Amino acid sequence: MNEPDWYCAEVIPRLIDVEVLRETDQVLAFRPPVPGFGTEHVIVVPKPHVRSLLELDPALGAHLLAIVQEVAANATAEHGGCQVLTSVGDEQHNRHLHVHVAAGAGVARFVRR
């Protein structure tokens, strides 16, 4: 099955210009070229292809989560808080695990009743 993977096809090999915030041999954290979920939007991906959170090796997961923590701490220090989100299954629009860290105007808010 030919599934969309913008991260492997364009981002990780740097075929498009992204603002890199943090990079290790296994993980890349960057601001996407088109704004997304908030005024602050960072995407964190494993560099090796991992289809979704459900297929993530725990050792790589620990490293990925450490980078997500760093990015979230920076967003929280700057904006007072942030959201961390990933999707799986039919909710996942790109078949490469990616974690969104979003803050500021434009993030989803829970509806209070």
Phi, psi and omega in degrees: 000132179271102183255146181295133176214078180300327184293310179290323185285323188231320188283304185299318176281003177061041174281345172235155182274121175231153177274109182277127178260328182202137179214136172233184177292341184244344189222145177231129175242127186210160171269129181289157182292337177244124181304152183232262193278346182191180177294334172246118181220117179235140176246134179242126182229149168285142178289318174293148180293121173231120187296317180199173177305327182291344181247010184283127174293134184302325180293314176294325178300320179296319179292316178300315181296325177297320178289320176301318178301315179300312181296317179295322178297318178295317179295321179292319178298323182276324188244356180088352180170170178202171173244144177237126188217138165222161181234155177225165178062219183295343178278349184271114184277344179225127187275049170221126181308130177212142181242126178267134170243116186230144180210164176084192182300138176104348179285155179293142178240142175291142177274125179262135181254000000 
